Amino acid sequence: MNMSGMYLLASILCVAVAGSLAESILEGNYNVTALCTSVKYGVQVGSLESCDYYYVCTASGPVKTYCQTGYAYNYVTQTCSPEAQVNCYYGVENPCAGSTGDKWVPVAGTCNQWIYCKNGVNSGQGSCGALSFDPTSQNCTYAPCNTLPDADINYCSVVPPGIFFGSTTDCKTYNYCYPNGKLTSANCEFAFVVQQDGCGYDTGSNCDRVVAEAVPDSCDNTGDVEPDNSTCGNYYYCNSNKYVTMSCPIGQYFDTIQKKCVARQQAVAAEGCNRCQYANTPFVNNVNYDSCNTYYYCSNGVNGAVTTCPSGYFFNESEQGCASMSGLGSYVTTNGACHGAEVPATTTGAPSSDSTDSEVTESTASDTTTEITTTENDAGK
């Protein structure tokens, strides 16, 4: 990585850290920050990655809170209880550990799949199909296996039952979780006011939570797929003339050319989608099929402002810096975010050392006034 690129990114990183006030927290497609805008302040929501902690939703966003050693979070009671008393399987290497005889436990993050345990050993896995698996009775129940339309997760596995909560795609919509894990949704005439826990009017900031891209209304051919322009790891699947949101496996994006999920780095993702999802580096390529010279900073899965490399350079994600355009040809072959990008016709090569210094200094000066974006991005969006 060249020194000018290092200097440029170091300067932007300082601005990004200094300007971050409220960062979105993502657990895969589960956007905890977005969910917290849809529940009343003080409500606690569970994690889909671990039973050791939970989030308290406040006016400034979710606050991660840990249970004491030997305890696990019970989202139903909103308390930490001894691990043996809590049916929580997130982040657990062996969900069958400690069980005796025959036992059926849920597959974490699903509402209809189960694992059969025999004397503490995983002895098979199955599904209840359109029904739900109830871990308490260890049976399939007639409650529909529902997930919210704006995310491929069952929010009733993290939101406590018995409360109403809103949607980040439609201000009128509200949701309710039953004790058996069933999700039901309905609409207000004008708006669901989260902090009033009821229907009201769309005034002031009552609908500020609605930021996600809505699922397309209809489709013609079952099996057709379309990309999600907000979340690279999501796509829309046409099911009986209606699009439903689907999610790629962890670490994969939807490829707009192959029309299937592929590894994140190789995926030709939708322009404008958030490439911070599943990223392992702080700076990532912005989807740019022209010259591959734009990038942004990632913080907890949320993307900052798009920044452009100096003239004669493209952004190399693996090197975490701006590199000479002479290497662009080989880079685009393995990095789908820059699919088809070419060296601009006016570019004859890397600038001289003198011009590089001046351009980097100018870019850095402008970047110091750039406020990094920290607004929420929806989990399934």
Secondary structure, DSSP 8 states (H G I E B T S, - for coil): --HHHHHHHHHHHHHHHHH-SS---EETTEEHHHHHTTS-TT-EEE-SS-SSEEEEEETTEEEEEE--TTEEEETTTTEEEEGGG----TT-S-TTTT--SEEEEE-TT-SSEEEEEETTEEEEEEE-TTEEEETTTTEEEEEE----TTSSS-GGGTS-TT-EEE-SS-TTEEEEE-TTS-EEEEE-SSEEEGGGTEEE---TTTTTT--S----S--SSTT-EEE-SSBTTEEEEEETTEEEEEE--TTEEEETTTTEEEETTT----TT-BTTTT-SSSEEE---SSS--EEEEEETTEE---EE--TTEEEETTTTEEEEGGGHHHHTTT-GGGTT----TT--SS--HHHHHHHHHHHHHHHTT---------TT-
